[in-house]
Amino acid sequence: MGRAFPSKQDEIDRTRSYVTREEAVFAKMIYQSLRCRISDAVTQALRPLPTVFAGWEGGSAAFGAVDAYSDIDLEYIVADDAAFGDLYAIAERAIEVVSPITASHTPLKGRYYKLKDGGDFFLVDLIFFRAGEPDQQLDIERHGQKLPLFDKGDWLRAKPLDEGALAVQRDRRYRELQTWFPMSQVFVRKAILRGQHVEAIGAFWAYTLKPLADLLRMRYRPVRWDFGVRYLDRDLPPAVYDQIRDLALVSDLRDLEIKLARATVWGAALLRELESL
């Protein structure tokens, strides 16, 4: 038989695949460059200030888990009397040199920024900790291995986890759930019987899935028992994660009724198991 020559469509597909790979590599380079430029700009602006003692990158970078959807978490230890408003203003001017800020949000702690050049997913998460704060999230067990940006003293030395205090908080939550978890499933059940789809789903997340996540963390990752559903895929065995994932994906009220029954049984079993540990 004669040698088969590639068709015109094969050549087009191959070229398209090559272009797609090249575009992906280029996009990754741009993304990594933006992360570095933002980190460098903010750090260069803050480091000379006498009220700023140390800085590091945390979040997904502290766990070696940065991907194309990751934020950049920039964290700094500052003097107890430092004015947060002034520090944020300095950092924002530095960020604007790299890329215009299109939106910002200030939760209870820290501040988020969305950038013009950051695409759909990239946010800057900037947070200041006062030097006298008891929890600066420097323990490795809960917050990972920080990536130092600078340290004017010995501020970034990993602090030992206060396991006793953590155990007290964890046990308090466990004792609460011993009573409240069985009681509160009635809210989901009532919403199902009333045909209230949205309310039923909301109650299922609030009274079933989130407490179940707490119990699963107590069982498999007690040091991070209070992280909710964040990073749950990292903290649970794959088969266990698959179980709670399947519970979370609800198609209709009938499906919710079945999954509520399964989750209730699972939660009761976890409560008994944890009591014996």
C-alpha positions in Angstrom: 0.0 0.0 0.0 1.1 3.6 -0.7 2.0 5.9 2.2 -1.0 7.8 3.4 -0.4 11.6 3.2 -2.0 13.9 5.8 -5.1 15.6 4.7 -5.6 19.3 4.6 -7.8 19.0 7.7 -5.1 17.1 9.6 -2.6 19.9 8.9 -5.2 22.5 10.1 -5.9 20.5 13.3 -2.1 20.1 13.9 -1.5 23.8 13.4 -4.5 24.8 15.6 -3.2 22.4 18.4 0.3 24.0 18.1 -1.1 27.5 18.3 -3.3 26.6 21.3 -0.3 25.1 23.2 1.8 28.2 22.3 -1.0 30.5 23.6 -1.3 28.5 26.8 2.5 28.7 27.4 2.5 32.4 26.7 -0.5 33.0 28.9 1.2 31.2 31.8 4.3 33.3 31.3 2.2 36.5 31.4 0.4 35.3 34.5 3.6 34.4 36.4 5.2 37.7 35.3 2.2 39.6 36.7 2.4 37.8 40.0 6.1 38.6 40.3 5.7 42.2 39.3 2.9 42.8 41.8 4.8 41.1 44.6 7.9 43.1 43.8 6.1 46.5 43.5 4.2 46.2 46.7 7.2 44.9 48.6 9.5 47.6 47.3 7.0 50.2 48.4 6.5 48.8 51.9 9.9 47.5 52.8 11.6 50.9 53.4 8.9 51.9 55.9 10.0 51.7 59.5 6.6 50.5 60.6 6.7 47.4 58.3 8.8 44.6 59.7 8.4 41.6 57.4 6.5 40.3 54.4 5.7 36.9 52.8 3.6 35.3 50.2 1.0 32.8 51.6 -2.1 31.1 50.3 -1.7 28.5 47.5 2.0 29.5 47.1 2.6 28.3 50.7 1.4 24.8 49.7 3.1 24.7 46.3 -0.4 24.7 44.7 -0.3 27.8 42.5 -2.2 27.3 39.3 -3.8 29.5 36.6 -6.8 30.3 38.9 -4.8 31.3 42.0 -4.8 34.7 43.7 -1.7 36.2 45.1 -1.7 36.4 48.9 0.7 39.2 50.2 1.0 39.4 53.9 3.0 41.8 56.1 3.7 42.3 59.8 3.6 45.9 60.9 3.9 48.0 64.0 1.0 47.9 66.5 0.5 51.7 65.9 0.8 51.6 62.1 -2.1 53.2 60.2 -3.6 50.6 58.0 -5.2 53.2 55.8 -1.9 54.7 54.9 -0.3 51.3 54.3 -3.1 50.3 51.9 -2.8 53.6 50.1 1.0 53.1 49.6 0.4 49.5 48.4 -2.3 50.6 46.0 -0.1 53.2 44.3 2.5 50.5 43.8 -0.1 48.1 42.3 -1.4 50.8 40.0 2.1 51.2 38.5 1.9 47.6 37.4 -1.8 47.4 36.4 -4.8 49.7 37.0 -7.1 48.6 39.9 -10.6 48.1 38.6 -12.3 47.1 41.9 -11.5 46.4 45.5 -13.3 44.8 48.5 -12.5 45.2 52.2 -13.8 42.2 54.3 -13.2 42.0 58.1 -9.5 41.5 57.6 -7.4 42.4 54.6 -8.3 43.8 51.2 -8.9 42.3 47.7 -8.0 44.0 44.4 -9.1 43.2 40.9 -6.7 44.4 38.2 -7.3 45.4 34.6 -4.5 43.1 33.4 -5.4 40.2 35.8 -7.9 38.4 33.7 -11.0 36.8 35.0 -9.5 35.0 38.0 -6.5 36.8 39.4 -7.0 38.9 42.6 -4.5 40.5 44.9 -5.2 39.5 48.5 -3.3 42.0 50.7 -3.3 41.7 54.5 -1.5 43.4 57.4 -0.9 41.8 60.8 0.0 43.9 63.8 3.1 42.7 65.6 1.2 42.2 68.8 -1.5 40.0 67.3 -1.5 36.5 68.7 -2.3 34.8 65.4 -0.3 36.0 62.4 -0.9 32.7 60.5 2.8 31.7 60.7 2.3 28.1 61.8 3.1 25.6 59.1 0.5 23.0 60.0 -2.5 25.2 59.1 -1.1 27.8 56.7 1.8 26.1 54.9 5.4 27.0 54.3 5.5 30.8 53.7 7.6 32.3 50.9 9.6 35.1 52.6 9.7 38.5 50.8 11.9 40.2 53.5 12.4 40.0 57.2 14.0 42.8 59.2 14.3 40.7 62.3 13.2 37.2 63.2 9.5 37.9 62.5 9.0 35.1 60.1 10.2 32.3 62.3 7.6 29.6 62.2 5.5 29.7 65.4 4.5 26.5 67.2 0.9 25.7 66.8 -1.1 26.1 70.0 -2.6 22.6 69.8 -4.3 22.9 73.2 -6.3 26.0 72.3 -7.2 24.5 69.0 -8.4 21.3 70.7 -10.6 23.3 73.0 -12.2 25.1 70.1 -12.6 21.9 68.1 -14.2 20.1 71.1 -16.6 23.0 71.7 -17.8 22.7 68.1 -18.0 18.9 68.3 -20.2 19.1 71.5 -22.4 21.7 69.8 -22.9 19.4 66.8 -23.7 16.4 68.9 -27.0 18.0 69.7 -27.5 20.5 66.9 -26.7 18.3 63.9 -29.5 15.8 64.5 -31.9 18.5 65.5 -31.3 20.9 62.6 -31.9 18.5 59.7 -35.6 19.2 60.2 -35.1 22.5 58.5 -34.0 20.8 55.3 -36.8 18.2 55.6 -39.5 20.9 56.1 -38.4 22.9 53.1 -38.4 19.7 50.9 -42.0 18.9 52.1 -43.1 22.4 51.3 -41.6 22.3 47.8 -39.3 25.2 48.6 -36.4 24.4 46.2 -34.1 27.3 47.0 -34.8 27.3 50.7 -34.2 23.5 50.8 -30.8 23.8 49.1 -29.8 26.7 51.3 -30.7 24.7 54.4 -28.9 21.6 53.2 -25.7 23.6 52.8 -26.1 25.4 56.1 -27.3 22.6 58.4 -26.0 19.5 56.7 -23.0 19.9 54.4 -21.0 22.5 56.3 -21.4 20.7 59.6 -20.6 17.5 57.9 -17.4 19.1 56.5 -16.5 20.1 60.0 -16.9 16.6 61.3 -14.9 15.1 58.4 -12.1 17.5 59.1 -12.1 16.6 62.8 -11.8 13.0 61.7 -9.2 13.3 58.9 -7.5 16.7 59.3 -8.2 17.9 62.9 -5.5 20.7 62.7 -7.7 22.4 60.1 -11.1 21.4 61.4 -12.4 25.0 61.0 -11.5 25.5 57.3 -15.0 24.7 56.1 -15.2 23.4 52.6 -12.1 25.3 51.4 -9.2 22.9 50.4 -11.4 20.0 51.2 -10.1 18.0 48.3 -6.6 18.4 49.7 -7.5 17.5 53.3 -9.7 14.4 52.8 -8.8 11.0 51.4 -9.9 10.9 47.8 -12.7 8.4 48.4 -14.1 10.4 51.3 -14.0 13.6 49.2 -15.8 11.9 46.4 -18.6 11.0 48.8 -19.2 14.5 50.1 -18.8 15.9 46.5 -21.6 13.6 45.4 -23.8 14.7 48.2 -23.3 18.4 47.2 -24.4 17.9 43.6 -28.1 17.9 43.9 -30.4 17.7 40.9 -33.9 18.2 42.4 -35.9 17.8 45.6 -36.3 14.0 45.2 -32.5 13.8 44.9 -32.1 16.1 47.8 -34.4 13.9 50.0 -32.2 10.9 49.2 -29.0 12.7 49.9 -30.3 14.3 53.1 -30.9 10.8 54.4 -27.4 9.6 53.5 -25.8 12.7 54.9 -27.7 12.4 58.2 -26.7 8.8 58.7 -23.1 9.7 57.8 -23.0 12.6 60.2 -24.4 10.4 63.1 -21.7 7.8 62.4 -19.0 10.4 62.5 -20.3 11.8 65.8 -20.1 8.3 67.3 -16.6 7.7 65.8 -15.2 11.0 67.0 -16.5 10.3 70.5 -14.4 7.2 70.7 -11.2 8.9 69.5 
